[in-house]
Amino acid sequence: MRRLSLAGQMLVLQLLVVAVTAVGGAVLALVQARGLLIHEAASTATGVAVTVAKSPDVLEALDDPNPTARLQPYAEGVRVATGVDFVTIMKPDGTRYTHRNPAEIGKKFLGNTARALRGETFTETYTGTLGASMRAVTPVVSGGRVVALVSAGITVDRISDQLRNQLGWGGLIVALALGLGAAGTWLVTARLRRQTHGLGPEELGRIHDHHDAVLHAVREGLLLVGKDGTLTLCNDAASQLLALPADAEGRHVGELGLSEVLAGGEERVHLVGDRVLAVNSATSRLGTVVTVRDHTELQALTGQLDAERGFADTLRAAAHEAANRLHTVITLVELGRTEQAVALGTAELRAAQELTDRVVGAVREPVLAALLLGKSAEAAERGSELVISQDSELDDLGLDPRELVTIVGNLIDNAIDAATRVDVHLSADDEEVLIRVADNGPGLTDPAAFDKGWTTKGDGHGLGLALVGQSVRRLGGTIDVTDSVFTVRLPIPPAPRPAAGPQPSPGPRHRPQPRQEPQPGPWTGAEAGAEELPRPAPWPRNGRGPDAGARPAPGADGEPGSGTGAGR
């Protein structure tokens, strides 16, 4: 049998509480009412008895030979006028002068009179001829002595009748209270049932445990923002990624600096400190559900992958153009124009080798050197010129190559987009690395350029310079902008402590010497085969190449070549 839901248990419990409270209140009220009625009866009896005892008519009647003749009508008149059940006047020995039942006149009073004989007025409950009654007994004093006693009282049956009348009203009030309490309890329980979906305490506890475990175990940040902008839920990952304070829940997102981060509904990228975060928002009946994922490493790898992809595209384009040039040289040889063939081949070889020697000789960080070669080819393809300064020289100093790719690559990309000439200078001293990228473009003066979303290129841009600023901060460096000159200074990380034992002294830095180019002369196949093939220089992409309309060059086996170099 299924246990009652939490709402059902609350209904039963609250009904019991209301019933016990109502009945208990009614009983307490009845007890208090009975006490009040008894106190009121005692007060009334005392007042009547004292008033009769002090009446001059009573003192005069006591001097008559037959006091009963005057006192009986007087006592009955007082009884009827005051509403008490009896007024008895008696001798000090208790012999009655008056009584409600005339047959009891002359008989002994049933009750205690000792205290009254001492001059006191007192009340008591005693069973007399009319049954149990609340009575008051007081002395009649004349000349300093007690000459008679007066007793007035109200029967207990009459007090009980009054209490029973109040009991009916009390029962009606209790029933009304129970009805109102049950109705209110049912309404509260119905609302609780809707909120808890009819689940029992064990199920709610299990759901809470699962919710808490999942909420704090997931690596993605999760936030719940109410419709009024109040942060109502925040898991550990979100607090860490967004650097939120411990008391973030319950505060407005504007106070926490999250208004810009949480704006919008589609997935978007934000820079928060040194992190690249992917933020996605969705609206629910409780407010806005926001998920936050850390894309810092992914963004760095994506930037490096873009650089490698660009370099590969440049190599494919250069290989294609080199094949076209090679076919042209072969055709010139076949036509007997060897001098022109040698001049064309060595000129292309010299240009490619000079660029490679200058970059590799100046930059001994392989990833950065590859990036510069690729960007040089990309600049040539886009009609710009990328120049590495003659005094550039940078060793591998232990800086993260991914951060260097992000900094140098994005600065060069922005310069190529804005200018036709880009100058790059790389150097280092004992304390810092200097990176300077200048162009002949209009320059940059807006300090918000390193904020996420700043761009002059339209939608879909605005992250490059922000990533540069982030990488510079991560490496502990600085970046200065003067017109169209970007200067980055990065501190050199401390060298690792050498291992124990004698270490060989490092030799002098080796700077690769430019390769000696062959002098123009008759071209032979042996010389071509002995020549080390250099890295091909970039050429502008033009679809097929300059030999698109030339006749095919023969291959090594005498068969006609492809004429494009696409399959070489």
Wavefront OBJ file of the C-alpha trace (Angstrom):
o trace
v 0.000 0.000 0.000
v 1.384 3.359 -1.014
v 2.051 5.746 1.823
v 0.348 9.085 2.043
v 2.005 11.884 0.130
v 3.597 14.757 1.972
v 0.502 16.843 1.317
v -1.755 14.074 2.681
v 0.339 13.685 5.810
v 0.283 17.445 6.318
v -3.514 17.422 5.938
v -3.984 14.733 8.590
v -1.509 16.368 10.946
v -3.018 19.812 10.607
v -6.558 18.461 11.096
v -5.448 16.751 14.288
v -3.759 19.926 15.470
v -6.834 22.014 14.690
v -9.166 19.516 16.393
v -7.037 19.234 19.529
v -6.616 22.994 19.665
v -10.324 23.659 19.223
v -11.465 21.053 21.757
v -8.795 22.054 24.216
v -9.754 25.689 23.843
v -13.411 24.842 24.355
v -12.714 22.829 27.511
v -10.530 25.581 28.878
v -13.197 28.136 28.095
v -15.829 26.061 29.890
v -13.667 25.657 32.959
v -13.039 29.365 33.032
v -16.732 30.057 32.492
v -17.692 27.772 35.386
v -15.203 29.522 37.624
v -16.531 32.885 36.560
v -20.122 31.813 37.175
v -19.270 30.504 40.653
v -17.355 33.699 41.434
v -20.258 35.785 40.179
v -22.733 33.777 42.264
v -20.575 34.193 45.372
v -20.258 37.933 44.766
v -23.989 38.291 44.243
v -24.851 36.270 47.353
v -22.344 38.240 49.437
v -23.726 41.538 48.241
v -27.308 40.586 48.974
v -26.482 39.154 52.428
v -24.436 42.190 53.503
v -27.088 44.588 52.236
v -29.869 42.798 54.189
v -27.711 42.604 57.327
v -27.171 46.359 57.300
v -30.759 47.240 56.569
v -32.413 49.306 59.407
v -35.669 47.477 58.757
v -34.044 44.225 59.776
v -32.702 45.734 63.011
v -36.118 47.144 63.868
v -37.841 43.854 63.054
v -35.480 41.961 65.316
v -36.745 44.017 68.289
v -40.330 42.924 67.668
v -41.835 40.079 69.648
v -42.477 38.212 66.346
v -39.667 39.176 63.927
v -40.842 36.628 61.350
v -43.950 38.603 60.599
v -41.915 41.523 59.261
v -38.771 39.759 58.104
v -40.371 37.020 55.917
v -42.054 39.416 53.463
v -38.957 41.571 53.419
v -36.638 38.609 52.689
v -38.857 37.281 49.908
v -39.061 40.702 48.323
v -35.269 40.966 48.332
v -34.937 37.407 46.935
v -37.226 38.118 44.053
v -35.685 41.522 43.353
v -32.046 40.306 43.354
v -32.577 36.926 41.635
v -30.960 34.818 44.335
v -32.504 31.481 45.291
v -32.908 32.145 49.017
v -32.474 34.829 51.698
v -32.497 33.413 55.206
v -32.409 35.527 58.396
v -31.745 33.539 61.572
v -30.920 33.838 65.216
v -27.271 33.552 66.293
v -27.984 29.918 67.203
v -29.178 29.192 63.637
v -32.952 29.209 64.190
v -34.570 30.551 61.011
v -36.706 33.708 61.012
v -37.265 33.433 57.264
v -37.074 30.831 54.492
v -38.225 30.388 50.960
v -40.271 27.434 52.192
v -42.324 28.701 55.126
v -42.393 25.181 56.560
v -38.687 25.484 57.302
v -39.113 28.602 59.463
v -38.194 27.901 63.083
v -35.856 25.063 62.139
v -32.107 25.020 62.316
v -30.084 26.493 59.485
v -28.075 23.883 57.591
v -24.591 25.208 57.158
v -21.590 26.706 58.925
v -22.052 29.865 61.006
v -19.016 29.890 63.291
v -17.058 32.430 61.272
v -20.101 34.690 61.006
v -20.549 34.591 64.757
v -16.990 35.937 64.986
v -18.012 38.880 62.855
v -16.749 37.614 59.486
v -18.518 37.415 56.171
v -17.681 34.268 54.197
v -18.904 32.121 51.310
v -19.158 28.377 50.909
v -20.788 25.640 48.904
v -23.122 23.623 51.082
v -26.071 21.298 50.594
v -29.128 22.556 52.360
v -32.867 22.163 52.007
v -32.778 23.451 48.419
v -29.818 21.293 47.462
v -26.230 22.284 46.922
v -25.791 26.022 46.777
v -23.161 28.765 46.748
v -24.053 30.801 49.798
v -22.749 33.791 51.759
v -23.200 34.145 55.547
v -22.773 37.492 57.317
v -23.553 38.736 60.836
v -26.123 41.384 61.840
v -24.350 43.575 64.382
v -26.111 45.892 66.799
v -24.444 47.585 69.723
v -21.179 45.797 69.090
v -22.642 42.322 69.314
v -24.039 39.804 66.805
v -27.815 39.799 67.127
v -28.656 37.765 64.018
v -27.216 36.122 60.911
v -28.142 36.541 57.226
v -27.476 33.958 54.522
v -28.136 34.445 50.805
v -27.316 31.921 48.108
v -27.685 30.592 44.571
v -28.156 26.882 43.949
v -25.506 24.928 42.042
v -28.207 23.603 39.704
v -28.914 27.151 38.577
v -25.193 27.783 37.996
v -24.991 24.529 36.010
v -27.942 25.624 33.885
v -26.119 28.817 32.977
v -22.993 26.801 32.195
v -24.985 24.439 29.970
v -26.341 27.409 28.038
v -22.792 28.624 27.437
v -21.732 25.093 26.535
v -24.073 25.134 23.556
v -22.545 28.357 22.258
v -19.081 26.976 22.944
v -19.844 23.838 20.956
v -21.075 25.961 18.050
v -17.894 28.023 18.135
v -15.745 24.864 18.273
v -17.583 23.375 15.310
v -17.143 26.621 13.370
v -13.436 26.715 14.243
v -12.998 23.089 13.168
v -14.752 23.787 9.881
v -12.687 26.881 9.138
v -9.500 25.110 10.181
v -10.273 22.096 8.015
v -11.082 24.322 5.025
v -7.890 26.333 5.446
v -5.872 23.176 5.928
v -7.348 21.654 2.791
v -6.484 24.747 0.754
v -2.916 24.791 2.058
v -2.614 21.055 1.447
v -3.935 21.373 -2.097
v -1.327 24.036 -2.852
v 1.372 21.919 -1.237
v 0.243 18.908 -3.288
v 0.595 20.926 -6.494
v 4.043 22.122 -5.508
v 5.293 18.688 -4.468
v 3.518 16.868 -7.327
v 1.941 14.477 -4.859
v 5.296 13.031 -3.762
v 5.961 11.602 -0.333
v 8.730 12.650 2.071
v 11.011 9.756 1.065
v 10.620 10.542 -2.632
v 11.233 14.241 -2.045
v 14.329 13.449 0.000
v 15.641 11.127 -2.682
v 15.019 13.727 -5.390
v 16.814 16.358 -3.326
v 19.813 14.081 -2.816
v 19.990 13.307 -6.545
v 19.580 16.971 -7.431
v 22.293 18.032 -5.000
v 24.703 15.332 -6.180
v 24.208 16.119 -9.881
v 24.263 19.882 -9.354
v 27.620 19.861 -7.611
v 29.209 17.073 -9.665
v 28.768 18.402 -13.202
v 31.690 20.313 -14.663
v 29.452 22.765 -16.490
v 28.263 25.848 -14.666
v 24.528 26.032 -14.022
v 22.602 29.115 -12.908
v 18.906 29.799 -12.411
v 17.850 33.446 -12.599
v 14.370 34.427 -11.471
v 12.055 36.602 -13.531
v 12.987 39.579 -11.344
v 16.693 39.118 -12.105
v 17.574 37.462 -8.792
v 20.092 34.628 -8.855
v 18.223 31.761 -7.190
v 20.567 28.843 -7.928
v 24.271 28.538 -8.654
v 26.358 25.355 -8.619
v 30.039 25.034 -7.721
v 31.278 25.060 -11.316
v 29.440 28.310 -12.105
v 30.789 29.959 -8.963
v 34.319 28.999 -9.954
v 34.034 29.934 -13.636
v 32.344 33.284 -12.991
v 34.289 34.061 -9.774
v 31.075 34.589 -7.798
v 31.085 35.326 -4.052
v 29.810 32.786 -1.545
v 26.611 34.789 -0.936
v 25.749 35.144 -4.622
v 22.421 33.318 -4.365
v 19.597 35.688 -3.554
v 21.344 38.750 -5.031
v 20.480 40.560 -8.265
v 22.599 39.700 -11.298
v 23.352 43.402 -11.729
v 25.109 43.471 -8.347
v 27.200 40.460 -9.394
v 28.235 41.983 -12.744
v 26.467 39.262 -14.751
v 24.017 41.405 -16.713
v 26.137 41.407 -19.875
v 27.140 37.758 -19.524
v 23.530 36.591 -19.151
v 22.093 38.850 -21.862
v 20.693 37.108 -24.938
v 19.408 33.594 -25.517
v 21.660 31.942 -28.099
v 25.055 30.468 -27.276
v 27.751 33.121 -27.180
v 31.328 33.486 -26.026
v 32.358 35.750 -23.161
v 35.705 36.578 -21.643
v 35.598 36.471 -17.859
v 38.981 37.110 -16.294
v 41.410 34.777 -18.020
v 38.730 32.339 -19.182
v 36.815 31.962 -22.435
v 33.291 30.885 -21.519
v 30.476 29.627 -23.734
v 27.193 30.847 -22.240
v 23.768 29.550 -23.242
v 20.422 30.744 -21.848
v 16.958 29.211 -22.014
v 13.676 30.472 -20.577
v 11.624 28.260 -18.267
v 8.596 28.729 -16.017
v 10.950 29.379 -13.097
v 12.960 32.048 -14.904
v 16.087 31.754 -17.038
v 18.322 28.669 -16.992
v 21.931 29.505 -17.891
v 24.661 26.980 -18.656
v 28.332 27.967 -18.700
v 31.105 25.907 -20.283
v 34.821 26.589 -20.102
v 36.211 26.915 -23.650
v 39.571 28.357 -22.672
v 41.631 25.348 -23.717
v 39.397 24.698 -26.721
v 39.722 28.295 -27.874
v 43.507 28.138 -27.574
v 43.643 24.860 -29.501
v 41.255 26.240 -32.103
v 43.501 29.248 -32.622
v 46.528 27.017 -32.969
v 44.631 24.734 -35.341
v 43.581 27.729 -37.452
v 47.220 28.773 -37.670
v 48.284 25.276 -38.700
v 45.441 25.032 -41.212
v 46.392 28.372 -42.717
v 49.992 27.279 -42.928
v 48.963 24.031 -44.633
v 46.777 25.925 -47.108
v 49.711 28.198 -47.831
v 51.993 25.213 -48.420
v 49.462 23.666 -50.812
v 49.152 26.924 -52.716
v 52.925 27.326 -52.800
v 53.362 23.726 -53.969
v 50.827 24.302 -56.713
v 52.542 27.475 -57.888
v 55.984 25.884 -57.565
v 54.828 23.048 -59.802
v 53.611 25.577 -62.342
v 56.959 27.390 -62.238
v 58.814 24.095 -62.530
v 56.835 23.181 -65.613
v 57.707 26.553 -67.081
v 61.418 25.975 -66.400
v 61.263 22.516 -68.013
v 59.523 23.940 -71.050
v 62.177 26.653 -71.393
v 64.889 23.948 -71.243
v 63.137 21.927 -73.924
v 62.990 25.038 -76.067
v 66.742 25.490 -75.620
v 66.475 28.624 -73.537
v 68.538 27.354 -70.628
v 69.778 30.718 -69.425
v 66.265 32.007 -69.005
v 65.250 28.734 -67.292
v 68.153 28.967 -64.820
v 67.444 32.642 -64.138
v 63.758 31.962 -63.456
v 64.458 28.962 -61.204
v 67.186 30.585 -59.132
v 65.187 33.784 -58.668
v 62.259 31.855 -57.202
v 64.620 29.731 -55.133
v 66.445 32.758 -53.799
v 63.233 34.528 -52.732
v 61.877 31.469 -50.939
v 65.156 30.650 -49.244
v 65.735 34.201 -48.077
v 62.345 34.294 -46.376
v 62.833 30.889 -44.764
v 66.390 31.696 -43.610
v 65.353 35.043 -42.172
v 62.394 33.664 -40.237
v 64.053 30.452 -38.992
v 67.262 32.264 -38.193
v 65.504 34.983 -36.237
v 62.852 32.888 -34.459
v 63.969 29.612 -32.936
v 60.556 28.810 -31.476
v 59.317 26.339 -34.141
v 55.589 26.954 -33.699
v 56.035 30.717 -33.863
v 58.352 30.433 -36.883
v 55.790 28.304 -38.691
v 53.106 30.864 -37.840
v 55.184 33.722 -39.278
v 55.870 31.802 -42.491
v 52.187 31.033 -42.857
v 51.121 34.616 -42.138
v 53.702 35.879 -44.645
v 52.170 33.705 -47.339
v 48.667 34.717 -46.275
v 49.596 38.396 -46.429
v 51.010 37.904 -49.946
v 47.800 36.190 -51.031
v 45.706 39.053 -49.665
v 47.782 41.734 -51.328
v 49.684 42.812 -48.221
v 53.350 42.642 -47.299
v 54.568 41.076 -44.052
v 58.095 42.183 -43.121
v 60.185 40.625 -40.333
v 62.587 43.254 -39.028
v 66.298 42.643 -39.626
v 67.144 42.939 -35.916
v 64.516 40.365 -34.839
v 65.928 37.475 -32.850
v 64.005 35.269 -30.425
v 65.078 31.998 -28.806
v 62.813 29.386 -27.318
v 62.538 30.883 -23.819
v 59.912 28.546 -22.351
v 56.830 30.651 -23.068
v 53.670 28.729 -23.877
v 53.657 28.446 -27.709
v 49.855 28.442 -27.762
v 49.764 31.814 -26.037
v 52.387 33.172 -28.445
v 50.349 31.943 -31.420
v 47.265 33.661 -30.012
v 49.082 36.960 -29.426
v 51.165 37.196 -32.606
v 48.594 35.573 -34.893
v 45.703 37.827 -33.887
v 47.815 40.993 -33.994
v 49.049 40.145 -37.505
v 45.523 39.208 -38.645
v 44.137 42.551 -37.481
v 47.040 44.399 -39.099
v 46.579 42.591 -42.437
v 42.863 43.421 -42.368
v 43.601 47.123 -41.834
v 46.768 47.808 -43.885
v 48.902 46.847 -46.865
v 52.198 46.580 -44.989
v 52.817 44.879 -41.651
v 56.126 45.081 -39.779
v 56.886 42.496 -37.085
v 59.704 42.756 -34.566
v 60.558 39.982 -32.065
v 63.385 40.224 -29.531
v 64.278 39.410 -25.953
v 66.644 40.561 -23.244
v 67.440 39.102 -19.858
v 64.045 39.970 -18.383
v 61.348 40.182 -21.039
v 60.244 39.338 -24.551
v 59.325 42.205 -26.855
v 56.732 41.731 -29.598
v 55.942 44.705 -31.812
v 53.461 44.651 -34.697
v 53.055 47.837 -36.741
v 51.153 48.598 -39.917
v 50.463 51.506 -42.216
v 46.769 51.512 -41.460
v 44.672 54.230 -39.763
v 45.668 53.158 -36.255
v 43.700 52.340 -33.107
v 42.751 54.758 -30.327
v 39.717 53.160 -28.665
v 40.706 51.651 -25.269
v 37.730 49.267 -25.513
v 39.400 47.401 -28.380
v 40.547 44.658 -26.019
v 37.024 44.084 -24.696
v 35.015 41.194 -26.039
v 32.745 42.220 -28.904
v 34.650 45.370 -29.991
v 35.056 45.361 -33.754
v 34.980 47.557 -36.849
v 34.260 44.605 -39.179
v 30.607 43.939 -38.458
v 28.967 40.967 -36.771
v 30.875 37.747 -36.190
v 34.081 39.462 -35.079
v 35.394 41.197 -31.988
v 37.128 38.326 -30.185
v 40.682 38.472 -31.582
v 42.068 41.451 -29.657
v 40.159 40.334 -26.547
v 41.963 36.984 -26.755
v 45.259 38.846 -27.181
v 44.606 40.818 -24.007
v 43.617 37.675 -22.185
v 46.762 35.789 -23.211
v 48.964 38.758 -22.287
v 47.386 38.931 -18.851
v 47.750 35.183 -18.413
v 51.483 35.426 -19.118
v 51.825 38.398 -16.756
v 52.711 40.861 -19.511
v 51.566 44.249 -20.755
v 50.338 45.613 -24.061
v 50.592 49.194 -25.296
v 48.938 50.704 -28.354
v 50.205 53.844 -30.061
v 48.288 54.608 -33.244
v 48.976 51.554 -35.407
v 51.821 50.092 -33.305
v 51.047 47.261 -30.870
v 53.804 46.581 -28.339
v 53.630 43.499 -26.114
v 56.084 42.846 -23.292
v 56.108 39.408 -21.675
v 58.254 38.455 -18.676
v 60.618 35.545 -19.262
v 59.726 32.619 -16.997
v 62.524 31.464 -14.644
v 64.739 28.740 -16.022
v 64.400 25.282 -14.432
v 67.000 24.441 -11.775
v 69.832 22.373 -13.322
v 70.340 18.795 -12.192
v 73.168 17.941 -9.770
v 76.591 17.165 -11.259
v 78.761 18.866 -13.824
v 76.919 20.204 -16.800
v 78.447 20.973 -20.179
v 78.762 24.672 -20.799
v 76.345 25.895 -23.430
v 77.899 26.853 -26.695
v 77.300 30.116 -28.444
v 74.008 30.722 -30.092
v 73.895 29.306 -33.574
v 72.302 31.414 -36.213
v 71.715 29.471 -39.410
v 73.579 31.034 -42.323
v 71.737 31.754 -45.502
v 72.231 29.052 -48.048
v 74.499 30.007 -50.965
v 72.514 30.223 -54.124
v 73.892 28.614 -57.320
v 75.157 31.006 -59.966
v 73.298 31.099 -63.249
v 74.656 28.649 -65.770
v 73.711 25.715 -67.929
v 71.035 23.621 -66.242
v 71.537 19.854 -65.930
v 69.450 17.173 -64.375
v 72.338 16.101 -62.060
v 72.600 19.589 -60.592
v 68.868 19.722 -60.058
v 68.907 16.348 -58.362
v 71.764 17.328 -56.033
v 70.107 20.577 -54.998
v 68.324 20.628 -51.595
v 64.724 21.557 -52.218
v 63.847 24.668 -50.185
v 60.518 25.523 -48.547
v 58.387 26.902 -51.407
v 57.625 30.597 -51.291
v 53.980 31.669 -51.262
v 52.430 32.743 -54.529
v 49.123 34.412 -55.118
v 46.358 31.935 -55.713
v 44.937 32.338 -59.208
v 43.098 29.115 -59.770
v 45.363 27.018 -61.992
v 48.666 28.912 -62.187
v 50.632 30.667 -64.875
v 51.024 27.565 -67.009
v 47.347 26.913 -67.341
v 47.578 27.446 -71.047
v 51.118 26.040 -71.611
v 51.730 22.670 -73.120
v 52.222 19.814 -70.611
v 55.774 19.087 -69.513
v 56.973 15.499 -69.845
v 57.387 13.432 -66.704
v 60.426 11.401 -65.667
v 59.227 8.391 -67.643
v 58.619 10.415 -70.792
v 54.848 10.625 -70.325
v 53.162 14.020 -70.440
v 52.768 15.774 -67.062
v 49.508 17.012 -65.606
v 50.230 20.666 -66.269
v 48.843 21.801 -62.864
v 50.936 20.160 -60.159
v 47.810 19.150 -58.312
v 48.862 15.547 -58.203
v 52.548 16.143 -57.495
l 1 2 3 4 5 6 7 8 9 10 11 12 13 14 15 16 17 18 19 20 21 22 23 24 25 26 27 28 29 30 31 32 33 34 35 36 37 38 39 40 41 42 43 44 45 46 47 48 49 50 51 52 53 54 55 56 57 58 59 60 61 62 63 64 65 66 67 68 69 70 71 72 73 74 75 76 77 78 79 80 81 82 83 84 85 86 87 88 89 90 91 92 93 94 95 96 97 98 99 100 101 102 103 104 105 106 107 108 109 110 111 112 113 114 115 116 117 118 119 120 121 122 123 124 125 126 127 128 129 130 131 132 133 134 135 136 137 138 139 140 141 142 143 144 145 146 147 148 149 150 151 152 153 154 155 156 157 158 159 160 161 162 163 164 165 166 167 168 169 170 171 172 173 174 175 176 177 178 179 180 181 182 183 184 185 186 187 188 189 190 191 192 193 194 195 196 197 198 199 200 201 202 203 204 205 206 207 208 209 210 211 212 213 214 215 216 217 218 219 220 221 222 223 224 225 226 227 228 229 230 231 232 233 234 235 236 237 238 239 240 241 242 243 244 245 246 247 248 249 250 251 252 253 254 255 256 257 258 259 260 261 262 263 264 265 266 267 268 269 270 271 272 273 274 275 276 277 278 279 280 281 282 283 284 285 286 287 288 289 290 291 292 293 294 295 296 297 298 299 300 301 302 303 304 305 306 307 308 309 310 311 312 313 314 315 316 317 318 319 320 321 322 323 324 325 326 327 328 329 330 331 332 333 334 335 336 337 338 339 340 341 342 343 344 345 346 347 348 349 350 351 352 353 354 355 356 357 358 359 360 361 362 363 364 365 366 367 368 369 370 371 372 373 374 375 376 377 378 379 380 381 382 383 384 385 386 387 388 389 390 391 392 393 394 395 396 397 398 399 400 401 402 403 404 405 406 407 408 409 410 411 412 413 414 415 416 417 418 419 420 421 422 423 424 425 426 427 428 429 430 431 432 433 434 435 436 437 438 439 440 441 442 443 444 445 446 447 448 449 450 451 452 453 454 455 456 457 458 459 460 461 462 463 464 465 466 467 468 469 470 471 472 473 474 475 476 477 478 479 480 481 482 483 484 485 486 487 488 489 490 491 492 493 494 495 496 497 498 499 500 501 502 503 504 505 506 507 508 509 510 511 512 513 514 515 516 517 518 519 520 521 522 523 524 525 526 527 528 529 530 531 532 533 534 535 536 537 538 539 540 541 542 543 544 545 546 547 548 549 550 551 552 553 554 555 556 557 558 559 560 561 562 563 564 565 566 567 568
